[in-house]
Amino acid sequence: MVINPTYLSQRTRTSVNWQDAQRRVIHAYRQWLRSAPEIQQMYSLNMPVSKIRTKVRQEFERHRYVNKLPVVDMLLFHSHTEFQETLNFWKQIPHVMKFFREEENPDARLPANFMQGFLEGRN
């Protein structure tokens, strides 16, 4: 497999207005949804494509009510970075599975704060 570091690369840019940001968010969301079968196959994930798409939807919904344009641009940048790293196979399986931690093992939740984790004996 030939590694092409510029595959899926984009120039960093800011949104002109809210309509431009909305168009960019929808484009990023569709890219993630379309690539879900490829991600499942590349990383040999033992879950259906629908579960991957549901998780993508949850991640986008988590930031639905962001109301500052620079924050939306930063989130889009991070989304595209994750997308590029995932499809270029620069991640390992544990990096991908961290998004499904709660679905994979309900007991693997992180503690609510430092003191609770300390008292539970977690690092």
Backbone as XML, in Angstrom:
<?xml version="1.0"?>
<chain id="A" units="angstrom">
  <residue number="1" name="MET">
    <atom name="N" x="0.842" y="-1.176" z="0.000"/>
    <atom name="CA" x="0.000" y="0.000" z="0.000"/>
    <atom name="C" x="0.891" y="1.244" z="0.000"/>
  </residue>
  <residue number="2" name="VAL">
    <atom name="N" x="0.650" y="2.117" z="-0.919"/>
    <atom name="CA" x="1.417" y="3.350" z="-1.016"/>
    <atom name="C" x="0.790" y="4.389" z="-0.108"/>
  </residue>
  <residue number="3" name="ILE">
    <atom name="N" x="1.614" y="5.003" z="0.704"/>
    <atom name="CA" x="1.123" y="6.024" z="1.626"/>
    <atom name="C" x="1.231" y="7.381" z="0.945"/>
  </residue>
  <residue number="4" name="ASN">
    <atom name="N" x="0.117" y="8.048" z="0.827"/>
    <atom name="CA" x="0.065" y="9.374" z="0.243"/>
    <atom name="C" x="-0.437" y="10.336" z="1.317"/>
  </residue>
  <residue number="5" name="PRO">
    <atom name="N" x="0.459" y="11.078" z="1.955"/>
    <atom name="CA" x="0.042" y="11.929" z="3.070"/>
    <atom name="C" x="-0.890" y="13.065" z="2.663"/>
  </residue>
  <residue number="6" name="THR">
    <atom name="N" x="-0.956" y="13.380" z="1.372"/>
    <atom name="CA" x="-1.836" y="14.469" z="0.954"/>
    <atom name="C" x="-3.222" y="13.977" z="0.566"/>
  </residue>
  <residue number="7" name="TYR">
    <atom name="N" x="-3.469" y="12.666" z="0.684"/>
    <atom name="CA" x="-4.795" y="12.138" z="0.370"/>
    <atom name="C" x="-5.803" y="12.711" z="1.358"/>
  </residue>
  <residue number="8" name="LEU">
    <atom name="N" x="-6.853" y="13.272" z="0.839"/>
    <atom name="CA" x="-7.932" y="13.903" z="1.618"/>
    <atom name="C" x="-7.508" y="15.200" z="2.308"/>
  </residue>
  <residue number="9" name="SER">
    <atom name="N" x="-6.381" y="15.749" z="1.967"/>
    <atom name="CA" x="-5.960" y="16.982" z="2.637"/>
    <atom name="C" x="-6.759" y="18.171" z="2.111"/>
  </residue>
  <residue number="10" name="GLN">
    <atom name="N" x="-6.922" y="19.146" z="2.964"/>
    <atom name="CA" x="-7.620" y="20.378" z="2.628"/>
    <atom name="C" x="-6.864" y="21.545" z="3.228"/>
  </residue>
  <residue number="11" name="ARG">
    <atom name="N" x="-7.051" y="22.701" z="2.623"/>
    <atom name="CA" x="-6.488" y="23.900" z="3.218"/>
    <atom name="C" x="-7.388" y="24.347" z="4.358"/>
  </residue>
  <residue number="12" name="THR">
    <atom name="N" x="-6.779" y="24.826" z="5.414"/>
    <atom name="CA" x="-7.546" y="25.340" z="6.544"/>
    <atom name="C" x="-8.154" y="26.676" z="6.141"/>
  </residue>
  <residue number="13" name="ARG">
    <atom name="N" x="-9.427" y="26.818" z="6.423"/>
    <atom name="CA" x="-10.089" y="28.076" z="6.090"/>
    <atom name="C" x="-11.173" y="28.370" z="7.112"/>
  </residue>
  <residue number="14" name="THR">
    <atom name="N" x="-11.609" y="29.597" z="7.118"/>
    <atom name="CA" x="-12.677" y="29.996" z="8.020"/>
    <atom name="C" x="-13.958" y="30.178" z="7.222"/>
  </residue>
  <residue number="15" name="SER">
    <atom name="N" x="-15.057" y="30.035" z="7.893"/>
    <atom name="CA" x="-16.356" y="30.213" z="7.241"/>
    <atom name="C" x="-16.643" y="31.695" z="7.070"/>
  </residue>
  <residue number="16" name="VAL">
    <atom name="N" x="-17.237" y="32.029" z="5.951"/>
    <atom name="CA" x="-17.562" y="33.422" z="5.662"/>
    <atom name="C" x="-18.755" y="33.883" z="6.495"/>
  </residue>
  <residue number="17" name="ASN">
    <atom name="N" x="-19.771" y="33.022" z="6.574"/>
    <atom name="CA" x="-20.974" y="33.343" z="7.343"/>
    <atom name="C" x="-21.588" y="32.032" z="7.820"/>
  </residue>
  <residue number="18" name="TRP">
    <atom name="N" x="-22.766" y="32.131" z="8.450"/>
    <atom name="CA" x="-23.397" y="30.933" z="9.007"/>
    <atom name="C" x="-23.867" y="29.969" z="7.925"/>
  </residue>
  <residue number="19" name="GLN">
    <atom name="N" x="-24.273" y="30.471" z="6.780"/>
    <atom name="CA" x="-24.704" y="29.588" z="5.699"/>
    <atom name="C" x="-23.521" y="28.773" z="5.171"/>
  </residue>
  <residue number="20" name="ASP">
    <atom name="N" x="-22.382" y="29.404" z="5.061"/>
    <atom name="CA" x="-21.176" y="28.695" z="4.624"/>
    <atom name="C" x="-20.782" y="27.634" z="5.649"/>
  </residue>
  <residue number="21" name="ALA">
    <atom name="N" x="-20.868" y="27.985" z="6.919"/>
    <atom name="CA" x="-20.531" y="27.014" z="7.973"/>
    <atom name="C" x="-21.495" y="25.840" z="7.946"/>
  </residue>
  <residue number="22" name="GLN">
    <atom name="N" x="-22.775" y="26.122" z="7.756"/>
    <atom name="CA" x="-23.770" y="25.047" z="7.699"/>
    <atom name="C" x="-23.497" y="24.122" z="6.515"/>
  </residue>
  <residue number="23" name="ARG">
    <atom name="N" x="-23.148" y="24.692" z="5.374"/>
    <atom name="CA" x="-22.830" y="23.891" z="4.196"/>
    <atom name="C" x="-21.619" y="23.012" z="4.445"/>
  </residue>
  <residue number="24" name="ARG">
    <atom name="N" x="-20.620" y="23.552" z="5.114"/>
    <atom name="CA" x="-19.409" y="22.784" z="5.417"/>
    <atom name="C" x="-19.671" y="21.673" z="6.424"/>
  </residue>
  <residue number="25" name="VAL">
    <atom name="N" x="-20.519" y="21.938" z="7.410"/>
    <atom name="CA" x="-20.858" y="20.913" z="8.403"/>
    <atom name="C" x="-21.613" y="19.770" z="7.741"/>
  </residue>
  <residue number="26" name="ILE">
    <atom name="N" x="-22.578" y="20.095" z="6.891"/>
    <atom name="CA" x="-23.339" y="19.048" z="6.201"/>
    <atom name="C" x="-22.427" y="18.229" z="5.296"/>
  </residue>
  <residue number="27" name="HIS">
    <atom name="N" x="-21.489" y="18.889" z="4.637"/>
    <atom name="CA" x="-20.541" y="18.176" z="3.782"/>
    <atom name="C" x="-19.683" y="17.211" z="4.609"/>
  </residue>
  <residue number="28" name="ALA">
    <atom name="N" x="-19.198" y="17.668" z="5.752"/>
    <atom name="CA" x="-18.379" y="16.808" z="6.617"/>
    <atom name="C" x="-19.205" y="15.632" z="7.136"/>
  </residue>
  <residue number="29" name="TYR">
    <atom name="N" x="-20.438" y="15.899" z="7.527"/>
    <atom name="CA" x="-21.318" y="14.848" z="8.037"/>
    <atom name="C" x="-21.559" y="13.784" z="6.965"/>
  </residue>
  <residue number="30" name="ARG">
    <atom name="N" x="-21.827" y="14.205" z="5.755"/>
    <atom name="CA" x="-22.061" y="13.254" z="4.664"/>
    <atom name="C" x="-20.807" y="12.452" z="4.339"/>
  </residue>
  <residue number="31" name="GLN">
    <atom name="N" x="-19.650" y="13.100" z="4.418"/>
    <atom name="CA" x="-18.397" y="12.366" z="4.191"/>
    <atom name="C" x="-18.241" y="11.234" z="5.201"/>
  </residue>
  <residue number="32" name="TRP">
    <atom name="N" x="-18.497" y="11.533" z="6.456"/>
    <atom name="CA" x="-18.382" y="10.510" z="7.496"/>
    <atom name="C" x="-19.368" y="9.373" z="7.263"/>
  </residue>
  <residue number="33" name="LEU">
    <atom name="N" x="-20.618" y="9.721" z="6.923"/>
    <atom name="CA" x="-21.625" y="8.683" z="6.725"/>
    <atom name="C" x="-21.292" y="7.796" z="5.533"/>
  </residue>
  <residue number="34" name="ARG">
    <atom name="N" x="-20.823" y="8.396" z="4.453"/>
    <atom name="CA" x="-20.486" y="7.616" z="3.260"/>
    <atom name="C" x="-19.289" y="6.703" z="3.483"/>
  </residue>
  <residue number="35" name="SER">
    <atom name="N" x="-18.405" y="7.088" z="4.357"/>
    <atom name="CA" x="-17.199" y="6.291" z="4.564"/>
    <atom name="C" x="-17.357" y="5.248" z="5.665"/>
  </residue>
  <residue number="36" name="ALA">
    <atom name="N" x="-18.508" y="5.173" z="6.302"/>
    <atom name="CA" x="-18.710" y="4.213" z="7.394"/>
    <atom name="C" x="-18.465" y="2.769" z="6.967"/>
  </residue>
  <residue number="37" name="PRO">
    <atom name="N" x="-18.953" y="2.306" z="5.798"/>
    <atom name="CA" x="-18.652" y="0.920" z="5.405"/>
    <atom name="C" x="-17.158" y="0.681" z="5.182"/>
  </residue>
  <residue number="38" name="GLU">
    <atom name="N" x="-16.480" y="1.678" z="4.636"/>
    <atom name="CA" x="-15.040" y="1.548" z="4.412"/>
    <atom name="C" x="-14.279" y="1.496" z="5.736"/>
  </residue>
  <residue number="39" name="ILE">
    <atom name="N" x="-14.706" y="2.286" z="6.707"/>
    <atom name="CA" x="-14.067" y="2.273" z="8.022"/>
    <atom name="C" x="-14.260" y="0.918" z="8.688"/>
  </residue>
  <residue number="40" name="GLN">
    <atom name="N" x="-15.481" y="0.379" z="8.588"/>
    <atom name="CA" x="-15.746" y="-0.931" z="9.173"/>
    <atom name="C" x="-14.857" y="-1.995" z="8.546"/>
  </residue>
  <residue number="41" name="GLN">
    <atom name="N" x="-14.701" y="-1.941" z="7.248"/>
    <atom name="CA" x="-13.885" y="-2.943" z="6.554"/>
    <atom name="C" x="-12.400" y="-2.751" z="6.837"/>
  </residue>
  <residue number="42" name="MET">
    <atom name="N" x="-11.910" y="-1.519" z="6.811"/>
    <atom name="CA" x="-10.485" y="-1.260" z="7.021"/>
    <atom name="C" x="-10.021" y="-1.692" z="8.408"/>
  </residue>
  <residue number="43" name="TYR">
    <atom name="N" x="-10.807" y="-1.375" z="9.418"/>
    <atom name="CA" x="-10.408" y="-1.651" z="10.793"/>
    <atom name="C" x="-10.978" y="-2.964" z="11.323"/>
  </residue>
  <residue number="44" name="SER">
    <atom name="N" x="-11.669" y="-3.713" z="10.474"/>
    <atom name="CA" x="-12.261" y="-5.010" z="10.852"/>
    <atom name="C" x="-13.081" y="-4.876" z="12.134"/>
  </residue>
  <residue number="45" name="LEU">
    <atom name="N" x="-13.951" y="-3.893" z="12.159"/>
    <atom name="CA" x="-14.769" y="-3.645" z="13.340"/>
    <atom name="C" x="-15.873" y="-4.682" z="13.420"/>
  </residue>
  <residue number="46" name="ASN">
    <atom name="N" x="-16.096" y="-5.174" z="14.605"/>
    <atom name="CA" x="-17.104" y="-6.205" z="14.834"/>
    <atom name="C" x="-18.429" y="-5.556" z="15.244"/>
  </residue>
  <residue number="47" name="MET">
    <atom name="N" x="-18.917" y="-4.667" z="14.382"/>
    <atom name="CA" x="-20.184" y="-3.997" z="14.631"/>
    <atom name="C" x="-20.788" y="-3.614" z="13.289"/>
  </residue>
  <residue number="48" name="PRO">
    <atom name="N" x="-22.100" y="-3.472" z="13.241"/>
    <atom name="CA" x="-22.728" y="-3.116" z="11.963"/>
    <atom name="C" x="-22.432" y="-1.666" z="11.575"/>
  </residue>
  <residue number="49" name="VAL">
    <atom name="N" x="-22.566" y="-1.393" z="10.298"/>
    <atom name="CA" x="-22.339" y="-0.043" z="9.779"/>
    <atom name="C" x="-23.329" y="0.937" z="10.399"/>
  </residue>
  <residue number="50" name="SER">
    <atom name="N" x="-24.514" y="0.476" z="10.679"/>
    <atom name="CA" x="-25.522" y="1.364" z="11.272"/>
    <atom name="C" x="-25.075" y="1.894" z="12.631"/>
  </residue>
  <residue number="51" name="LYS">
    <atom name="N" x="-24.351" y="1.091" z="13.385"/>
    <atom name="CA" x="-23.853" y="1.532" z="14.690"/>
    <atom name="C" x="-22.773" y="2.606" z="14.528"/>
  </residue>
  <residue number="52" name="ILE">
    <atom name="N" x="-21.948" y="2.463" z="13.509"/>
    <atom name="CA" x="-20.921" y="3.479" z="13.230"/>
    <atom name="C" x="-21.593" y="4.784" z="12.831"/>
  </residue>
  <residue number="53" name="ARG">
    <atom name="N" x="-22.596" y="4.685" z="11.965"/>
    <atom name="CA" x="-23.309" y="5.888" z="11.535"/>
    <atom name="C" x="-24.052" y="6.544" z="12.689"/>
  </residue>
  <residue number="54" name="THR">
    <atom name="N" x="-24.595" y="5.748" z="13.589"/>
    <atom name="CA" x="-25.272" y="6.298" z="14.761"/>
    <atom name="C" x="-24.291" y="7.058" z="15.641"/>
  </residue>
  <residue number="55" name="LYS">
    <atom name="N" x="-23.096" y="6.519" z="15.804"/>
    <atom name="CA" x="-22.085" y="7.191" z="16.624"/>
    <atom name="C" x="-21.635" y="8.494" z="15.977"/>
  </residue>
  <residue number="56" name="VAL">
    <atom name="N" x="-21.493" y="8.492" z="14.650"/>
    <atom name="CA" x="-21.149" y="9.730" z="13.936"/>
    <atom name="C" x="-22.238" y="10.769" z="14.171"/>
  </residue>
  <residue number="57" name="ARG">
    <atom name="N" x="-23.479" y="10.340" z="14.083"/>
    <atom name="CA" x="-24.604" y="11.247" z="14.313"/>
    <atom name="C" x="-24.557" y="11.825" z="15.727"/>
  </residue>
  <residue number="58" name="GLN">
    <atom name="N" x="-24.262" y="10.986" z="16.713"/>
    <atom name="CA" x="-24.176" y="11.454" z="18.096"/>
    <atom name="C" x="-23.064" y="12.480" z="18.267"/>
  </residue>
  <residue number="59" name="GLU">
    <atom name="N" x="-21.945" y="12.251" z="17.622"/>
    <atom name="CA" x="-20.832" y="13.196" z="17.742"/>
    <atom name="C" x="-21.185" y="14.547" z="17.120"/>
  </residue>
  <residue number="60" name="PHE">
    <atom name="N" x="-21.883" y="14.534" z="15.987"/>
    <atom name="CA" x="-22.289" y="15.806" z="15.384"/>
    <atom name="C" x="-23.388" y="16.474" z="16.206"/>
  </residue>
  <residue number="61" name="GLU">
    <atom name="N" x="-24.318" y="15.688" z="16.741"/>
    <atom name="CA" x="-25.398" y="16.248" z="17.560"/>
    <atom name="C" x="-24.877" y="16.850" z="18.860"/>
  </residue>
  <residue number="62" name="ARG">
    <atom name="N" x="-23.770" y="16.323" z="19.347"/>
    <atom name="CA" x="-23.203" y="16.825" z="20.598"/>
    <atom name="C" x="-22.829" y="18.302" z="20.480"/>
  </residue>
  <residue number="63" name="HIS">
    <atom name="N" x="-22.482" y="18.727" z="19.273"/>
    <atom name="CA" x="-22.070" y="20.122" z="19.051"/>
    <atom name="C" x="-23.107" y="20.903" z="18.249"/>
  </residue>
  <residue number="64" name="ARG">
    <atom name="N" x="-24.331" y="20.461" z="18.291"/>
    <atom name="CA" x="-25.377" y="21.066" z="17.461"/>
    <atom name="C" x="-25.626" y="22.529" z="17.793"/>
  </residue>
  <residue number="65" name="TYR">
    <atom name="N" x="-25.579" y="22.894" z="19.050"/>
    <atom name="CA" x="-25.975" y="24.236" z="19.459"/>
    <atom name="C" x="-24.789" y="25.161" z="19.714"/>
  </residue>
  <residue number="66" name="VAL">
    <atom name="N" x="-23.688" y="24.915" z="19.062"/>
    <atom name="CA" x="-22.554" y="25.843" z="19.135"/>
    <atom name="C" x="-22.955" y="27.101" z="18.379"/>
  </residue>
  <residue number="67" name="ASN">
    <atom name="N" x="-22.780" y="28.259" z="18.995"/>
    <atom name="CA" x="-23.263" y="29.489" z="18.377"/>
    <atom name="C" x="-22.166" y="30.512" z="18.099"/>
  </residue>
  <residue number="68" name="LYS">
    <atom name="N" x="-20.931" y="30.054" z="18.041"/>
    <atom name="CA" x="-19.822" y="30.944" z="17.700"/>
    <atom name="C" x="-19.135" y="30.400" z="16.460"/>
  </residue>
  <residue number="69" name="LEU">
    <atom name="N" x="-19.013" y="31.239" z="15.469"/>
    <atom name="CA" x="-18.469" y="30.817" z="14.178"/>
    <atom name="C" x="-17.028" y="30.316" z="14.265"/>
  </residue>
  <residue number="70" name="PRO">
    <atom name="N" x="-16.144" y="30.952" z="15.034"/>
    <atom name="CA" x="-14.780" y="30.403" z="15.142"/>
    <atom name="C" x="-14.738" y="29.019" z="15.781"/>
  </residue>
  <residue number="71" name="VAL">
    <atom name="N" x="-15.643" y="28.752" z="16.710"/>
    <atom name="CA" x="-15.699" y="27.436" z="17.350"/>
    <atom name="C" x="-16.162" y="26.395" z="16.338"/>
  </residue>
  <residue number="72" name="VAL">
    <atom name="N" x="-17.141" y="26.737" z="15.505"/>
    <atom name="CA" x="-17.605" y="25.820" z="14.461"/>
    <atom name="C" x="-16.465" y="25.513" z="13.499"/>
  </residue>
  <residue number="73" name="ASP">
    <atom name="N" x="-15.695" y="26.532" z="13.129"/>
    <atom name="CA" x="-14.553" y="26.315" z="12.235"/>
    <atom name="C" x="-13.521" y="25.386" z="12.872"/>
  </residue>
  <residue number="74" name="MET">
    <atom name="N" x="-13.270" y="25.567" z="14.157"/>
    <atom name="CA" x="-12.313" y="24.705" z="14.851"/>
    <atom name="C" x="-12.827" y="23.269" z="14.909"/>
  </residue>
  <residue number="75" name="LEU">
    <atom name="N" x="-14.116" y="23.090" z="15.177"/>
    <atom name="CA" x="-14.697" y="21.751" z="15.209"/>
    <atom name="C" x="-14.657" y="21.096" z="13.833"/>
  </residue>
  <residue number="76" name="LEU">
    <atom name="N" x="-14.882" y="21.869" z="12.795"/>
    <atom name="CA" x="-14.776" y="21.334" z="11.435"/>
    <atom name="C" x="-13.344" y="20.911" z="11.123"/>
  </residue>
  <residue number="77" name="PHE">
    <atom name="N" x="-12.389" y="21.697" z="11.568"/>
    <atom name="CA" x="-10.991" y="21.341" z="11.356"/>
    <atom name="C" x="-10.658" y="20.025" z="12.055"/>
  </residue>
  <residue number="78" name="HIS">
    <atom name="N" x="-11.091" y="19.879" z="13.303"/>
    <atom name="CA" x="-10.819" y="18.643" z="14.037"/>
    <atom name="C" x="-11.549" y="17.453" z="13.409"/>
  </residue>
  <residue number="79" name="SER">
    <atom name="N" x="-12.760" y="17.686" z="12.938"/>
    <atom name="CA" x="-13.510" y="16.615" z="12.283"/>
    <atom name="C" x="-12.785" y="16.143" z="11.030"/>
  </residue>
  <residue number="80" name="HIS">
    <atom name="N" x="-12.313" y="17.087" z="10.239"/>
    <atom name="CA" x="-11.622" y="16.681" z="9.015"/>
    <atom name="C" x="-10.287" y="16.011" z="9.319"/>
  </residue>
  <residue number="81" name="THR">
    <atom name="N" x="-9.611" y="16.459" z="10.358"/>
    <atom name="CA" x="-8.356" y="15.821" z="10.755"/>
    <atom name="C" x="-8.604" y="14.375" z="11.161"/>
  </residue>
  <residue number="82" name="GLU">
    <atom name="N" x="-9.630" y="14.145" z="11.969"/>
    <atom name="CA" x="-9.989" y="12.777" z="12.362"/>
    <atom name="C" x="-10.368" y="11.946" z="11.139"/>
  </residue>
  <residue number="83" name="PHE">
    <atom name="N" x="-11.112" y="12.543" z="10.234"/>
    <atom name="CA" x="-11.540" y="11.846" z="9.023"/>
    <atom name="C" x="-10.334" y="11.436" z="8.179"/>
  </residue>
  <residue number="84" name="GLN">
    <atom name="N" x="-9.407" y="12.364" z="7.996"/>
    <atom name="CA" x="-8.221" y="12.068" z="7.198"/>
    <atom name="C" x="-7.357" y="10.995" z="7.868"/>
  </residue>
  <residue number="85" name="GLU">
    <atom name="N" x="-7.156" y="11.102" z="9.162"/>
    <atom name="CA" x="-6.353" y="10.107" z="9.871"/>
    <atom name="C" x="-7.015" y="8.733" z="9.841"/>
  </residue>
  <residue number="86" name="THR">
    <atom name="N" x="-8.333" y="8.711" z="9.914"/>
    <atom name="CA" x="-9.041" y="7.431" z="9.907"/>
    <atom name="C" x="-8.956" y="6.764" z="8.540"/>
  </residue>
  <residue number="87" name="LEU">
    <atom name="N" x="-9.236" y="7.503" z="7.488"/>
    <atom name="CA" x="-9.247" y="6.894" z="6.167"/>
    <atom name="C" x="-7.848" y="6.646" z="5.606"/>
  </residue>
  <residue number="88" name="ASN">
    <atom name="N" x="-6.858" y="7.342" z="6.086"/>
    <atom name="CA" x="-5.480" y="7.060" z="5.663"/>
    <atom name="C" x="-4.882" y="5.899" z="6.447"/>
  </residue>
  <residue number="89" name="PHE">
    <atom name="N" x="-5.646" y="5.348" z="7.368"/>
    <atom name="CA" x="-5.220" y="4.226" z="8.209"/>
    <atom name="C" x="-4.019" y="4.606" z="9.069"/>
  </residue>
  <residue number="90" name="TRP">
    <atom name="N" x="-4.024" y="5.836" z="9.546"/>
    <atom name="CA" x="-2.967" y="6.302" z="10.443"/>
    <atom name="C" x="-3.308" y="5.989" z="11.888"/>
  </residue>
  <residue number="91" name="LYS">
    <atom name="N" x="-4.520" y="5.530" z="12.133"/>
    <atom name="CA" x="-4.935" y="5.180" z="13.490"/>
    <atom name="C" x="-4.839" y="3.679" z="13.668"/>
  </residue>
  <residue number="92" name="GLN">
    <atom name="N" x="-4.733" y="3.289" z="14.908"/>
    <atom name="CA" x="-4.786" y="1.869" z="15.222"/>
    <atom name="C" x="-6.188" y="1.559" z="15.734"/>
  </residue>
  <residue number="93" name="ILE">
    <atom name="N" x="-6.492" y="0.291" z="15.843"/>
    <atom name="CA" x="-7.836" y="-0.117" z="16.229"/>
    <atom name="C" x="-8.257" y="0.469" z="17.591"/>
  </residue>
  <residue number="94" name="PRO">
    <atom name="N" x="-7.378" y="0.507" z="18.606"/>
    <atom name="CA" x="-7.816" y="1.127" z="19.874"/>
    <atom name="C" x="-8.189" y="2.602" z="19.737"/>
  </residue>
  <residue number="95" name="HIS">
    <atom name="N" x="-7.543" y="3.322" z="18.802"/>
    <atom name="CA" x="-7.884" y="4.726" z="18.594"/>
    <atom name="C" x="-9.292" y="4.868" z="18.049"/>
  </residue>
  <residue number="96" name="VAL">
    <atom name="N" x="-9.684" y="3.948" z="17.179"/>
    <atom name="CA" x="-11.032" y="3.990" z="16.622"/>
    <atom name="C" x="-12.048" y="3.507" z="17.657"/>
  </residue>
  <residue number="97" name="MET">
    <atom name="N" x="-11.677" y="2.495" z="18.412"/>
    <atom name="CA" x="-12.620" y="1.912" z="19.366"/>
    <atom name="C" x="-12.883" y="2.814" z="20.567"/>
  </residue>
  <residue number="98" name="LYS">
    <atom name="N" x="-12.050" y="3.829" z="20.799"/>
    <atom name="CA" x="-12.305" y="4.713" z="21.944"/>
    <atom name="C" x="-13.613" y="5.479" z="21.770"/>
  </residue>
  <residue number="99" name="PHE">
    <atom name="N" x="-14.070" y="5.657" z="20.518"/>
    <atom name="CA" x="-15.343" y="6.329" z="20.289"/>
    <atom name="C" x="-16.519" y="5.437" z="20.674"/>
  </residue>
  <residue number="100" name="PHE">
    <atom name="N" x="-16.293" y="4.133" z="20.730"/>
    <atom name="CA" x="-17.355" y="3.185" z="21.041"/>
    <atom name="C" x="-17.178" y="2.584" z="22.428"/>
  </residue>
  <residue number="101" name="ARG">
    <atom name="N" x="-16.443" y="3.245" z="23.292"/>
    <atom name="CA" x="-16.113" y="2.702" z="24.607"/>
    <atom name="C" x="-17.356" y="2.330" z="25.404"/>
  </residue>
  <residue number="102" name="GLU">
    <atom name="N" x="-18.322" y="3.210" z="25.482"/>
    <atom name="CA" x="-19.517" y="2.936" z="26.279"/>
    <atom name="C" x="-20.337" y="1.803" z="25.677"/>
  </residue>
  <residue number="103" name="GLU">
    <atom name="N" x="-20.403" y="1.738" z="24.337"/>
    <atom name="CA" x="-21.169" y="0.678" z="23.704"/>
    <atom name="C" x="-20.459" y="-0.662" z="23.837"/>
  </residue>
  <residue number="104" name="GLU">
    <atom name="N" x="-19.137" y="-0.631" z="23.801"/>
    <atom name="CA" x="-18.353" y="-1.864" z="23.861"/>
    <atom name="C" x="-18.413" y="-2.480" z="25.258"/>
  </residue>
  <residue number="105" name="ASN">
    <atom name="N" x="-18.198" y="-1.654" z="26.287"/>
    <atom name="CA" x="-18.179" y="-2.150" z="27.651"/>
    <atom name="C" x="-18.775" y="-1.069" z="28.557"/>
  </residue>
  <residue number="106" name="PRO">
    <atom name="N" x="-19.981" y="-1.263" z="29.058"/>
    <atom name="CA" x="-20.601" y="-0.218" z="29.887"/>
    <atom name="C" x="-19.830" y="0.061" z="31.174"/>
  </residue>
  <residue number="107" name="ASP">
    <atom name="N" x="-19.030" y="-0.892" z="31.656"/>
    <atom name="CA" x="-18.266" y="-0.679" z="32.888"/>
    <atom name="C" x="-17.018" y="0.159" z="32.649"/>
  </residue>
  <residue number="108" name="ALA">
    <atom name="N" x="-16.696" y="0.441" z="31.390"/>
    <atom name="CA" x="-15.467" y="1.171" z="31.073"/>
    <atom name="C" x="-15.669" y="2.680" z="31.079"/>
  </residue>
  <residue number="109" name="ARG">
    <atom name="N" x="-16.724" y="3.150" z="31.694"/>
    <atom name="CA" x="-16.978" y="4.589" z="31.743"/>
    <atom name="C" x="-15.883" y="5.280" z="32.547"/>
  </residue>
  <residue number="110" name="LEU">
    <atom name="N" x="-15.648" y="6.517" z="32.209"/>
    <atom name="CA" x="-14.659" y="7.293" z="32.944"/>
    <atom name="C" x="-15.302" y="7.872" z="34.198"/>
  </residue>
  <residue number="111" name="PRO">
    <atom name="N" x="-14.528" y="8.072" z="35.256"/>
    <atom name="CA" x="-15.096" y="8.665" z="36.468"/>
    <atom name="C" x="-15.527" y="10.109" z="36.214"/>
  </residue>
  <residue number="112" name="ALA">
    <atom name="N" x="-16.472" y="10.574" z="37.027"/>
    <atom name="CA" x="-17.028" y="11.913" z="36.846"/>
    <atom name="C" x="-16.011" y="13.008" z="37.174"/>
  </residue>
  <residue number="113" name="ASN">
    <atom name="N" x="-15.138" y="12.768" z="38.147"/>
    <atom name="CA" x="-14.137" y="13.762" z="38.501"/>
    <atom name="C" x="-12.879" y="13.044" z="39.000"/>
  </residue>
  <residue number="114" name="PHE">
    <atom name="N" x="-11.860" y="13.818" z="39.277"/>
    <atom name="CA" x="-10.582" y="13.243" z="39.689"/>
    <atom name="C" x="-10.704" y="12.475" z="40.996"/>
  </residue>
  <residue number="115" name="MET">
    <atom name="N" x="-11.387" y="13.039" z="41.976"/>
    <atom name="CA" x="-11.453" y="12.421" z="43.298"/>
    <atom name="C" x="-12.179" y="11.079" z="43.248"/>
  </residue>
  <residue number="116" name="GLN">
    <atom name="N" x="-13.265" y="11.012" z="42.478"/>
    <atom name="CA" x="-13.993" y="9.755" z="42.347"/>
    <atom name="C" x="-13.110" y="8.677" z="41.702"/>
  </residue>
  <residue number="117" name="GLY">
    <atom name="N" x="-12.356" y="9.065" z="40.668"/>
    <atom name="CA" x="-11.438" y="8.121" z="40.037"/>
    <atom name="C" x="-10.323" y="7.709" z="40.976"/>
  </residue>
  <residue number="118" name="PHE">
    <atom name="N" x="-9.849" y="8.629" z="41.791"/>
    <atom name="CA" x="-8.797" y="8.327" z="42.747"/>
    <atom name="C" x="-9.298" y="7.324" z="43.794"/>
  </residue>
  <residue number="119" name="LEU">
    <atom name="N" x="-10.502" y="7.561" z="44.292"/>
    <atom name="CA" x="-11.053" y="6.675" z="45.301"/>
    <atom name="C" x="-11.413" y="5.301" z="44.741"/>
  </residue>
  <residue number="120" name="GLU">
    <atom name="N" x="-11.710" y="5.225" z="43.447"/>
    <atom name="CA" x="-11.979" y="3.945" z="42.808"/>
    <atom name="C" x="-10.689" y="3.182" z="42.508"/>
  </residue>
  <residue number="121" name="GLY">
    <atom name="N" x="-9.555" y="3.867" z="42.589"/>
    <atom name="CA" x="-8.283" y="3.220" z="42.327"/>
    <atom name="C" x="-7.881" y="3.254" z="40.866"/>
  </residue>
  <residue number="122" name="ARG">
    <atom name="N" x="-8.441" y="4.195" z="40.095"/>
    <atom name="CA" x="-8.083" y="4.299" z="38.688"/>
    <atom name="C" x="-6.949" y="5.288" z="38.526"/>
  </residue>
  <residue number="123" name="ASN">
    <atom name="N" x="-6.189" y="5.112" z="37.487"/>
    <atom name="CA" x="-5.118" y="6.072" z="37.166"/>
    <atom name="C" x="-5.646" y="7.133" z="36.267"/>
  </residue>
</chain>
